[in-house]
Amino acid sequence: MATKSFDIRPRAKTPKRVEDFSIDSSVLPRKRKRKTEENSDVPSETSVRPVIGSKNTTRRDAFLEYVSQSPRADEPFSVPIKQYSKFSMMLRKTLRAIVFIGLCAGGVYGAGMLLARVNVRMTISQAVQEDIFSLRLSRMASGVASTSGLFFEDTKKEFFYTQSYPATGKGNALGYAKGTLLVQNSYSAQSMRFVAGTRFRDDKGSIFRTQQAILIPGYTKQQDKIIPGTVSVEVKADAAGGSGNLLSGTMLRVVAFEGSEKYETISGVVKQDFQGGAQGETTIVSAEDIQNGKQQIVEYAFSKAKEEVLQSLPEGTRVLDRALQLKITKITTKFAPGDAVSSFEVSVEGELRIRFFDERQIRQYIEANMEQPVVKNDVVESELQISYENVSSSFETSEMTMQVRARRVVRPVLDTLAFRQRIAGKAINDLRAELLKFEGLEKVDISVWPFWLSRSPTNIDNIRIILE
């Protein structure tokens, strides 16, 4: 192999001038002959070193002077440098690339095997059966025999509801405020009677008169605490105008008791804002408002009473819309067309009768009398859907008839956990063969990731079964 030689010689430095030194010839360097490349003698340089311990210099100065001298030139030396051919360099690069690609491919393959996933989408055949049953239900404890062995029960809900509705009319009105006053008796333990027209007054001087006679209960005591007796009464302002429209919670006193103890211990409290006081153009209640309010309160009573009854019925109970009867006994309002108010109240009183039955008994009857469809698989699941038609329920009789349309869907059952455990780690071809053993399978689609995967993962969490 070819080599190149380099001649490296340090440049000689001019020795520093040393003054006031005594020279010891024993420490002077000897002259040595050095051969050059042409075998010629090269005289060496003479270094002058101070004598350590001389009276003209210190040891430190002598040492520093010694080490500051230029080094002698060494022998020339050679550094060999290897030279490679182009083919050799190309071969080395190719081998390195092959190793790098192999490492990358191995890493990708290992990651793919670690994160491998298999999705199995299965379409399972199902049997559908439909039928219609005509049923006759008898009232429980009515003494009437039921041909189907099915019964229903009756219940009723008495109600009294009050709702507020907005007034939409406009007109000139001379209105007198009115409302409900809660009269309190903290004066006597004995009942007190007030005649109709008893006057109450607020702190601004507005006078209100009771519209009927009332009997106020006496107070009671609980652990030396007085609990006043109370009664509600309708009152109306003596004067027209907005001054009588008092807010809820306003306190009123009996005018006749002023100056006595009763004036402070017998009082009236506004239960709800007084309305109706007006003078001039204002919002009034129209006849149409009252008519609409009565219709809306009936609808509200039906839905509210039905909701309350359903909440009280046991689980599994079914109530049909044709097995309800609403009876309204009274609809009242304190307001008349032309009253100057922004809203008015309507009250309704009545009862709701409901017939209900246990739907679980209906399902059991249909399951027992419906033919079972043929399914090849040993384990199946069944889903029964029912709807009611032509319901007839007269509350004057003890029977209720109906038609029940039944639709049952039966499909094979696959234990997905056991199936995943059975196919874990198997070859993809063996997986397909295992799927063919399942009865009722119409279609199957197997997707694997990564695409080169030849076996299903051993971890069952990476195997997903989708049933359709």
C-alpha positions as CSV (number, residue, x, y, z in Angstrom):
1,M,0.0,0.0,0.0
2,A,1.4,3.4,-0.9
3,T,2.5,5.8,1.8
4,K,3.3,9.5,2.0
5,S,6.0,11.0,4.3
6,F,5.8,14.4,5.9
7,D,8.9,16.2,7.3
8,I,7.9,18.1,10.4
9,R,10.6,20.3,12.0
10,P,9.9,22.8,14.7
11,R,11.3,26.3,14.1
12,A,14.2,27.2,16.2
13,K,13.7,30.1,18.5
14,T,16.5,32.6,19.3
15,P,17.5,32.0,22.9
16,K,16.9,34.8,25.2
17,R,19.9,36.7,26.4
18,V,20.9,35.7,29.8
19,E,22.8,38.2,31.8
20,D,24.6,37.9,35.1
21,F,24.7,34.2,34.9
22,S,27.7,32.0,35.7
23,I,27.9,29.1,33.3
24,D,28.6,25.6,34.5
25,S,30.0,23.7,31.6
26,S,28.9,20.4,33.1
27,V,25.2,21.2,32.3
28,L,25.8,22.4,28.8
29,P,24.3,20.1,26.2
30,R,26.6,18.1,24.1
31,K,26.7,18.5,20.4
32,R,25.2,15.6,18.5
33,K,25.3,14.8,14.9
34,R,22.0,14.3,13.2
35,K,21.6,12.7,9.9
36,T,19.3,14.3,7.3
37,E,17.6,12.5,4.5
38,E,20.9,12.9,2.5
39,N,22.9,11.5,5.5
40,S,24.5,14.8,6.2
41,D,25.4,16.1,9.7
42,V,23.3,18.8,11.2
43,P,24.8,20.7,14.0
44,S,22.6,21.0,17.1
45,E,22.0,24.2,18.8
46,T,23.6,25.0,22.1
47,S,21.3,25.8,24.9
48,V,22.6,28.0,27.7
49,R,21.1,27.0,31.1
50,P,21.7,28.9,34.3
51,V,23.3,27.2,37.2
52,I,20.9,26.5,39.9
53,G,22.0,28.0,43.1
54,S,24.1,30.7,41.5
55,K,24.3,33.9,43.5
56,N,23.2,35.9,40.6
57,T,19.8,34.1,40.1
58,T,17.2,32.2,42.0
59,R,16.2,28.7,41.5
60,R,12.8,29.8,40.1
61,D,14.4,32.1,37.6
62,A,16.8,29.4,36.5
63,F,14.0,26.9,36.0
64,L,11.9,29.3,34.0
65,E,14.9,30.2,31.8
66,Y,15.5,26.5,31.2
67,V,12.0,25.6,30.2
68,S,11.8,28.6,27.9
69,Q,14.5,27.3,25.6
70,S,13.4,26.0,22.2
71,P,13.2,22.3,21.9
72,R,15.6,20.4,19.7
73,A,14.4,19.2,16.4
74,D,13.3,15.5,16.4
75,E,13.8,12.9,13.8
76,P,11.5,13.2,10.8
77,F,8.6,10.8,11.0
78,S,6.0,9.4,8.5
79,V,2.1,9.0,8.8
80,P,0.7,6.2,6.5
81,I,-2.7,7.0,4.9
82,K,-4.8,4.3,3.4
83,Q,-6.2,4.7,-0.1
84,Y,-9.5,2.8,-1.2
85,S,-10.7,2.1,-4.7
86,K,-14.1,3.4,-6.0
87,F,-15.5,-0.1,-6.1
88,S,-14.6,-0.7,-2.5
89,M,-16.2,2.5,-1.4
90,M,-19.4,1.8,-3.3
91,L,-19.6,-1.7,-1.8
92,R,-19.3,-0.4,1.7
93,K,-22.1,2.2,1.2
94,T,-24.4,-0.5,-0.3
95,L,-23.9,-2.8,2.7
96,R,-24.7,0.0,5.1
97,A,-27.9,0.8,3.2
98,I,-29.0,-2.9,3.3
99,V,-28.5,-3.1,7.0
100,F,-30.4,0.2,7.6
101,I,-33.4,-1.0,5.5
102,G,-33.4,-4.3,7.2
103,L,-33.6,-2.7,10.7
104,C,-36.4,-0.4,9.6
105,A,-38.4,-3.2,8.1
106,G,-37.9,-5.4,11.2
107,G,-39.1,-2.5,13.4
108,V,-42.2,-1.9,11.3
109,Y,-43.0,-5.6,11.2
110,G,-42.6,-5.9,15.0
111,A,-44.8,-2.9,15.6
112,G,-47.5,-4.3,13.2
113,M,-47.6,-7.6,15.0
114,L,-47.8,-5.9,18.4
115,L,-50.7,-3.6,17.3
116,A,-52.4,-6.2,15.0
117,R,-56.2,-6.0,14.9
118,V,-58.9,-8.2,13.3
119,N,-62.5,-7.0,12.7
120,V,-65.2,-9.6,12.0
121,R,-68.5,-8.2,10.7
122,M,-71.3,-10.8,10.7
123,T,-74.8,-10.6,9.3
124,I,-77.0,-13.2,11.0
125,S,-80.3,-14.4,9.6
126,Q,-83.4,-13.9,11.6
127,A,-86.9,-15.3,11.6
128,V,-89.9,-12.9,11.7
129,Q,-93.4,-13.8,12.7
130,E,-96.5,-11.6,12.8
131,D,-99.9,-12.3,14.2
132,I,-103.1,-10.5,15.5
133,F,-104.8,-11.4,18.8
134,S,-108.3,-10.3,19.8
135,L,-108.4,-10.0,23.6
136,R,-111.2,-9.4,26.1
137,L,-110.2,-8.2,29.5
138,S,-112.4,-8.2,32.6
139,R,-112.3,-5.8,35.5
140,M,-110.5,-7.2,38.6
141,A,-112.9,-8.4,41.3
142,S,-116.0,-7.7,39.2
143,G,-117.1,-11.3,39.2
144,V,-117.0,-11.5,35.4
145,A,-115.0,-14.4,34.0
146,S,-112.3,-13.5,31.4
147,T,-112.0,-15.9,28.5
148,S,-108.3,-15.0,28.1
149,G,-107.5,-14.9,31.8
150,L,-106.5,-11.2,31.5
151,F,-107.8,-8.5,33.8
152,F,-107.7,-4.7,34.2
153,E,-108.2,-2.3,37.1
154,D,-109.9,1.0,37.6
155,T,-108.6,4.1,39.4
156,K,-109.7,7.7,39.5
157,K,-108.1,11.1,40.3
158,E,-110.0,14.0,41.7
159,F,-108.4,17.4,41.0
160,F,-108.7,21.1,41.4
161,Y,-106.3,23.2,39.4
162,T,-105.8,27.0,38.9
163,Q,-103.9,28.6,36.1
164,S,-103.2,32.2,35.1
165,Y,-103.6,33.5,31.6
166,P,-102.8,36.9,30.0
167,A,-105.4,39.5,29.2
168,T,-105.3,40.8,25.6
169,G,-108.2,43.3,25.4
170,K,-107.8,47.1,25.3
171,G,-110.3,49.7,26.3
172,N,-111.2,52.6,28.7
173,A,-112.0,51.2,32.1
174,L,-112.9,52.5,35.5
175,G,-111.7,49.5,37.5
176,Y,-111.6,48.6,41.2
177,A,-108.7,46.6,42.5
178,K,-109.6,43.3,44.1
179,G,-107.9,40.1,45.3
180,T,-107.5,37.6,48.1
181,L,-106.6,38.7,51.7
182,L,-105.3,36.4,54.3
183,V,-106.8,37.5,57.7
184,Q,-104.8,36.6,60.8
185,N,-106.0,36.5,64.4
186,S,-103.3,36.8,67.1
187,Y,-105.6,38.5,69.5
188,S,-107.8,35.8,70.9
189,A,-107.9,32.1,71.3
190,Q,-111.6,32.3,70.5
191,S,-113.0,32.5,67.0
192,M,-114.1,35.9,65.7
193,R,-116.8,36.6,63.1
194,F,-116.5,39.5,60.6
195,V,-119.5,40.6,58.6
196,A,-119.4,41.2,54.8
197,G,-118.1,44.7,54.1
198,T,-115.6,44.8,56.9
199,R,-113.1,47.5,56.0
200,F,-109.3,47.0,55.8
201,R,-106.8,49.8,55.1
202,D,-103.2,49.9,53.9
203,D,-100.5,52.3,55.1
204,K,-101.3,54.7,52.2
205,G,-105.0,55.0,53.1
206,S,-106.6,52.8,50.4
207,I,-109.7,51.1,51.7
208,F,-110.8,47.5,50.9
209,R,-114.0,45.8,51.9
210,T,-114.6,42.0,52.4
211,Q,-117.1,40.5,49.9
212,Q,-118.5,37.9,52.3
213,A,-118.8,37.2,56.0
214,I,-115.9,35.2,57.6
215,L,-115.2,33.3,60.8
216,I,-111.6,33.7,61.9
217,P,-110.2,30.8,64.0
218,G,-108.5,31.6,67.4
219,Y,-104.8,31.4,67.8
220,T,-103.0,28.3,69.2
221,K,-99.8,28.0,71.2
222,Q,-96.8,25.8,70.7
223,Q,-94.1,26.0,73.4
224,D,-95.4,29.5,74.5
225,K,-95.3,30.6,70.8
226,I,-98.6,32.0,69.4
227,I,-99.7,30.6,66.1
228,P,-102.4,32.9,64.7
229,G,-105.6,31.5,63.2
230,T,-106.1,32.4,59.5
231,V,-108.8,32.5,56.9
232,S,-108.9,33.8,53.3
233,V,-111.4,36.3,52.1
234,E,-112.1,38.2,48.8
235,V,-111.8,42.0,49.1
236,K,-112.4,44.9,46.7
237,A,-111.2,48.5,46.7
238,D,-113.6,51.3,47.6
239,A,-112.1,53.6,45.0
240,A,-111.3,53.0,41.4
241,G,-107.8,53.5,40.0
242,G,-104.3,52.0,40.2
243,S,-103.7,52.9,43.8
244,G,-105.5,49.7,44.8
245,N,-103.2,47.4,42.9
246,L,-101.3,46.2,45.9
247,L,-98.3,43.8,45.8
248,S,-98.2,40.4,47.5
249,G,-97.2,40.6,51.2
250,T,-98.7,44.1,51.8
251,M,-100.1,44.4,55.3
252,L,-103.7,45.8,56.0
253,R,-105.4,46.6,59.3
254,V,-109.1,46.7,60.3
255,V,-110.2,50.3,60.3
256,A,-112.8,49.7,63.1
257,F,-110.0,48.5,65.6
258,E,-107.8,51.6,65.3
259,G,-106.6,52.7,68.7
260,S,-107.1,49.4,70.4
261,E,-105.0,46.3,70.9
262,K,-106.9,44.4,68.2
263,Y,-105.6,46.9,65.6
264,E,-102.1,45.4,66.0
265,T,-103.1,41.8,66.6
266,I,-105.7,41.3,63.9
267,S,-104.4,42.0,60.3
268,G,-104.7,41.0,56.7
269,V,-101.9,40.1,54.3
270,V,-102.2,40.3,50.5
271,K,-101.7,36.7,49.2
272,Q,-101.3,37.6,45.6
273,D,-101.0,40.9,43.8
274,F,-104.3,42.8,43.7
275,Q,-105.4,43.7,40.1
276,G,-108.2,45.5,38.4
277,G,-107.6,49.1,39.6
278,A,-107.5,51.3,36.6
279,Q,-108.8,54.6,35.2
280,G,-108.6,55.4,31.5
281,E,-107.3,53.3,28.6
282,T,-105.7,50.1,29.8
283,T,-105.5,46.3,29.3
284,I,-108.7,44.6,30.0
285,V,-110.0,41.0,30.0
286,S,-112.1,40.2,26.9
287,A,-114.8,37.6,26.5
288,E,-112.5,35.7,24.1
289,D,-109.8,35.7,26.7
290,I,-112.1,34.0,29.2
291,Q,-113.3,31.5,26.7
292,N,-109.8,30.5,25.7
293,G,-108.7,30.3,29.3
294,K,-111.5,27.8,30.0
295,Q,-110.5,25.6,27.1
296,Q,-106.8,25.7,28.1
297,I,-107.5,24.8,31.7
298,V,-109.4,21.7,30.7
299,E,-106.5,20.5,28.5
300,Y,-104.1,21.3,31.4
301,A,-106.3,19.4,33.9
302,F,-106.4,16.3,31.6
303,S,-102.6,16.1,31.1
304,K,-101.7,17.0,34.7
305,A,-104.1,14.5,36.3
306,K,-103.0,11.7,33.9
307,E,-99.3,12.4,34.7
308,E,-100.0,12.2,38.5
309,V,-101.9,9.0,38.1
310,L,-99.2,7.3,36.0
311,Q,-96.6,8.2,38.5
312,S,-98.5,6.3,41.2
313,L,-99.1,3.1,39.2
314,P,-96.8,0.1,39.6
315,E,-94.1,-0.8,37.2
316,G,-95.1,-2.6,34.0
317,T,-98.6,-0.9,34.0
318,R,-100.0,0.1,30.6
319,V,-102.7,2.8,30.2
320,L,-104.4,3.2,26.8
321,D,-105.8,6.6,25.6
322,R,-109.1,5.0,24.8
323,A,-109.4,3.8,28.4
324,L,-109.6,7.3,30.0
325,Q,-112.6,9.3,31.1
326,L,-112.4,13.0,32.1
327,K,-115.3,14.5,34.0
328,I,-115.3,18.3,34.6
329,T,-117.6,19.5,37.4
330,K,-116.8,23.2,37.6
331,I,-114.8,25.9,35.8
332,T,-114.7,29.3,37.6
333,T,-113.0,32.7,37.3
334,K,-113.1,35.7,39.5
335,F,-112.9,38.1,36.5
336,A,-115.4,39.3,34.0
337,P,-115.1,40.8,30.6
338,G,-114.0,44.4,30.9
339,D,-111.9,44.0,34.1
340,A,-108.8,46.1,33.9
341,V,-106.1,43.5,34.6
342,S,-103.0,42.3,32.8
343,S,-103.8,38.6,33.6
344,F,-106.6,36.6,35.1
345,E,-107.0,33.2,36.7
346,V,-109.3,30.3,35.8
347,S,-109.9,27.3,38.1
348,V,-111.2,23.8,37.2
349,E,-112.5,21.0,39.3
350,G,-113.3,17.4,38.3
351,E,-112.1,13.8,38.2
352,L,-110.2,11.5,35.8
353,R,-111.0,7.8,35.6
354,I,-108.4,5.4,34.2
355,R,-108.4,1.8,33.3
356,F,-105.0,0.1,33.4
357,F,-103.5,-3.4,33.0
358,D,-100.3,-5.3,33.5
359,E,-98.7,-5.4,30.1
360,R,-96.4,-8.3,31.2
361,Q,-99.4,-10.6,31.3
362,I,-100.3,-9.6,27.7
363,R,-96.8,-10.5,26.6
364,Q,-96.9,-13.8,28.4
365,Y,-100.2,-14.7,26.8
366,I,-98.9,-13.9,23.3
367,E,-95.7,-15.8,23.8
368,A,-97.6,-18.8,24.9
369,N,-100.0,-18.7,22.0
370,M,-97.7,-17.7,19.2
371,E,-96.0,-20.4,17.1
372,Q,-92.3,-20.6,17.6
373,P,-90.4,-20.1,14.3
374,V,-87.7,-22.6,13.3
375,V,-84.1,-21.5,13.9
376,K,-81.2,-23.8,13.3
377,N,-79.0,-22.6,16.1
378,D,-79.4,-24.1,19.6
379,V,-79.3,-20.8,21.4
380,V,-81.6,-18.0,20.2
381,E,-82.9,-14.6,21.4
382,S,-86.5,-13.4,20.8
383,E,-87.8,-9.8,20.6
384,L,-91.5,-9.2,20.8
385,Q,-93.1,-6.0,19.7
386,I,-96.8,-5.3,20.3
387,S,-99.3,-2.5,19.4
388,Y,-102.9,-2.0,20.4
389,E,-105.8,-1.4,18.0
390,N,-109.6,-1.0,18.1
391,V,-109.7,-0.5,21.9
392,S,-113.2,-0.4,23.3
393,S,-113.6,0.5,27.0
394,S,-117.0,1.7,28.3
395,F,-116.9,2.7,32.0
396,E,-120.5,1.6,32.3
397,T,-119.4,-2.1,31.7
398,S,-116.9,-4.4,33.3
399,E,-115.1,-5.4,30.2
400,M,-112.5,-3.9,27.8
401,T,-111.8,-5.3,24.3
402,M,-108.9,-4.7,22.0
403,Q,-106.8,-6.2,19.2
404,V,-103.1,-6.7,19.8
405,R,-100.8,-6.8,16.7
406,A,-97.7,-8.9,17.6
407,R,-94.4,-9.1,15.7
408,R,-91.7,-11.4,17.0
409,V,-88.1,-11.5,15.7
410,V,-86.0,-14.6,16.6
411,R,-82.3,-14.7,15.8
412,P,-79.4,-17.0,16.7
413,V,-77.1,-16.0,19.7
414,L,-73.3,-15.9,19.4
415,D,-71.2,-15.8,22.6
416,T,-68.7,-13.3,21.4
417,L,-66.3,-13.7,24.3
418,A,-66.1,-17.5,23.9
419,F,-65.8,-17.1,20.1
420,R,-62.9,-14.6,20.4
421,Q,-61.1,-16.9,22.8
422,R,-61.5,-19.8,20.3
423,I,-60.1,-17.9,17.3
424,A,-57.3,-16.1,19.1
425,G,-53.9,-16.9,17.5
426,K,-55.4,-18.9,14.7
427,A,-54.5,-18.5,11.0
428,I,-56.9,-16.3,9.0
429,N,-57.9,-19.3,6.9
430,D,-58.7,-21.3,10.0
431,L,-60.8,-18.3,11.3
432,R,-63.0,-18.4,8.2
433,A,-63.5,-22.2,8.7
434,E,-64.5,-21.5,12.3
435,L,-67.1,-19.0,11.2
436,L,-68.7,-21.4,8.8
437,K,-69.6,-23.6,11.8
438,F,-72.0,-21.0,13.1
439,E,-75.7,-21.6,12.0
440,G,-77.7,-18.8,10.6
441,L,-74.7,-16.8,9.2
442,E,-75.7,-15.0,6.1
443,K,-72.6,-12.9,5.4
444,V,-69.2,-12.4,7.0
445,D,-66.5,-9.8,6.3
446,I,-63.0,-10.1,7.9
447,S,-60.7,-7.2,7.8
448,V,-57.1,-7.4,9.2
449,W,-54.5,-4.8,10.1
450,P,-51.7,-4.6,9.1
451,F,-52.5,-6.2,5.7
452,W,-49.7,-8.7,5.9
453,L,-51.2,-10.3,9.0
454,S,-51.6,-14.0,8.5
455,R,-52.8,-15.0,12.0
456,S,-55.3,-13.4,14.4
457,P,-53.9,-11.7,17.5
458,T,-53.5,-13.7,20.6
459,N,-54.9,-10.8,22.7
460,I,-58.7,-11.1,22.4
461,D,-59.1,-7.4,23.1
462,N,-57.7,-6.8,19.6
463,I,-60.4,-9.0,18.0
464,R,-63.7,-7.2,17.4
465,I,-67.0,-9.0,16.6
466,I,-69.7,-6.8,15.0
467,L,-73.2,-8.4,14.7
468,E,-75.7,-7.1,12.3
